[in-house]
Amino acid sequence: MKRLICILCLVVCFNTQAQTLESKDKTAILNLIEDQRQAWNNNDIDTFMSSYWKSDSLKFYGSNGVTNGWKNTLARYKKSYPTKAHMGHLNFKINAVTKIDDGAYYVMGEYHLTRDIGNANGIFMIILKKIEGEWKIIADTSC
């Protein structure tokens, strides 16, 4: 009986530790998204892009097709949003933060861009991976 109680205690402790780690991961990911939102609203695309994986393997899927690589994605953003008027004010509604595997999550949500030149709203799904201790967006689908 003592053995069964010990095993149950270990299972509960392990499960609690795993939930705590997942909770920390989700908080870090939500903080990353909030940092992105603030950078965007400060008209700072370079800081906004610091959340993306700085790799030629980064994928961005948008209404104009696929953009491959961090440099190309940065150039795409700068071309599409050349001024503060084009960038406007960004808000997100996060609908789900879901663990894929250890060190990988996906986030589904909505973006709402308020601008004098016309608002833009849509949906997104990003995939994040922990790379060298930091969460990075490795794929982004926005439309």
HELIX and SHEET records of a PDB file:
HELIX    1   1 LYS A    2  ASN A   41  1                                  40    
HELIX    2   2 ILE A   45  PHE A   48  1                                   4    
HELIX    3   3 MET A   49  SER A   51  5                                   3    
HELIX    4   4 TRP A   70  SER A   80  1                                  11    
HELIX    5   5 LYS A   84  MET A   87  1                                   4    
SHEET    1   A 6 GLY A  65  ASN A  68  0                                        
SHEET    2   A 6 LYS A  59  GLY A  62 -1                                        
SHEET    3   A 6 GLU A 134  SER A 142  1                                        
SHEET    4   A 6 ALA A 120  ILE A 131 -1                                        
SHEET    5   A 6 ALA A 104  THR A 114 -1                                        
SHEET    6   A 6 HIS A  89  ASP A 101 -1                                        
END                                                                             
